[in-house]
């Protein structure tokens, strides 16, 4: 019997003896052997209080035995199966908030899928806690001209099936991402014009146009080299047997349940790997995820609900780490997408400005997220090098909002349908906004739909205002261009402003951050006038973990980097 | 009896065909575009969405889509999950043992609690035992499964540390851990069904105990429990078996909330996720397999009637 089981038995014994004496009054094998702390009554084997109590009630011994037998049986079953053996100290268990989709980075679209890839697939480049791009499988890069990127690869890197990582493998992967039917990477790296191999460890990528955002794409799935032979052999079934060049190799996956990875002994950075296995467990319910963390069934939960953060903080066995995330949450406004745009709210920017001013963003995040998220007016977190410090969150001003509505000449109350997908947090936020804006003269009706339906409604223009977030990208281009540029599909507002288009185009073609920020500052000025998107808050990554776990790096992309993680004593 | 059995077996194929047409047509009524859901954050890219539509045959007429799918099913191919990109048959093969184990355990718990309490409530009619059994039944019926599940996790796992709060281990991998991870969800599911079984057993037993043959058996001097078990219960069991088969069928179609709370990877969770993700092949595959299981269960129930009541053998 190991220590954990002994402690468990003692705790159980204590609880039983104090809470329910009848529970302890059994002759069962399990009880006799697992509850040494309970003093058995000499003749019957029952604990004294129960035996006395049973006799006092005049129960015959056989009846007494029948009464306790059921409980004894239950306790025997529970104790016989007991809590599973303590997980091996060499297994890291990570709880994910939802199930991932495919295990092929080519086809993957989910955020949690990226977390699993972080344990399995190294990338050409990574980002650090300060959002700087740092080499991983590459050792460095240089722009030989604004359209040509040269990447130098690390020597001696192996894929998990023993293949060598070289320039050819990277080229084959990028070509797979670009050409494979159904690839979700294609649009991320569509700027690639050609790839040349200079030598086995150097390759040159020629772009169709200059891009300041291209390198950032190689810090995510588009930068994950896949084992060329395995990818060619498996084709679309690569998801069943994925092979990358990361620290842990794929073992098995049961959808909606878990993914198991096993340490790859040939990993190039093995000195930073301190676990033999990593198990990603899908725990959708916030309370259940927290319970698993508290009982030690998982070592780390990649997301703790803000309302549960206090419980984690209060537990000395646990640690809470909060860091900026890359995304945002806001209200996308329908300006020109079908008949639903033909409302005072969709047609008059003053009405949208009034609506924005009527919202107290700080109070909103205080109510819904216990103040753990940051109010914002822009698409990037304040830790981003693209954050515009001049764009501050204005205080709520109901009088000014009313004045703007008067200036707009609209009839009060201004009716507005607010589309929200049926997530409890989002619904609560919608209700708070409904209440706040009512004071300024808005009559907000909340339309709730499940996510897929709301997404379809936003694309077809069947909405007036839509509460939706974006998980975020390292480069500001990934958080703005697709949503604000007139020629982009994710611009479901159908917002079209030539000045904004020009500024976004110019900014993405530059690599100098200061010059880009100057252009983005102009873009924000126009965006704040037109308000195709009313930005509300920047979420935070709230990670809960065992206090014994060391080496955790809170990177804003929310990925759990297994390198350096270790379980202390 | 053989004729009856033959006709029941002959009904299986048309039933499954009808189910397949129904599920195929009904899911088309759902709002939302599967291609857009699959495109994820690239849902705005019309080129990506059009490509997905073409790849999944969503740009073809509905009858063509159905026939394509059904043709594959008849060849033993349930298709690929659009979201997970794994064969549906493989996903079902992963989930079916989980659902079967959980369902059977829940059902056994339900029978172990529901039938004896129902008998006791009937035999001890209008006594404290009857009231107690009714109270337990009412509590079981009116306790929401997700609430009971969370409470059990907090008490048994977090406070007492007896059982793991969630997760699943297969019986083949480690039977002890498997029981440890499934006993709480099985109890939660079984608890609600036990209440229903108790009510029906009690009602059927009360009717049976008022019958002449029971009075005759007593008059012959048989022991009371012999009368109850051998004579009354046997006849009272027919409606209970019918109900049990229906309840077991419901269990096999998945217990969404319980699976969610205890993170059990069974049919319920899979089908709900598939519906939200518009993963039509998974929805169709799971519904078809579940329908087959339910049809088979009803067949077994029919056979059980004959075992329980010999008079039906000549029917």
Interface residues (C-beta under 8 A of the other chain):
Chain A: X8 X11 X12 X15 X77 X78 X79 X80 X81 X82 X83 X84 X85 X99 X101 X102 X104 X107 X109 X110 X181 X182 X184 X186 X187 X236 X239 X240 X254 X255 X256 X257 X258 X281 X282 X283 X284 X285 X287 X288 X291 X292 X294 X295 X297 X449 X450 X451 X452 X453 X455 X456 X457 X459 X470 X471 X482 X488 X489 X490 X491 X492
Chain B: X30 X31 X32 X33 X36 X37 X38 X39 X40 X41 X42 X43 X44 X45 X46 X48 X49 X51 X52 X55 X81 X83 X84 X85 X86 X91 X94 X150 X153 X154 X156 X157 X158 X159 X160 X161 X162 X163 X164 X165 X166 X167 X168 X169 X174 X176 X177 X179 X180 X181 X183 X260 X261 X262 X263 X265 X269 X270 X273 X276 X277 X278
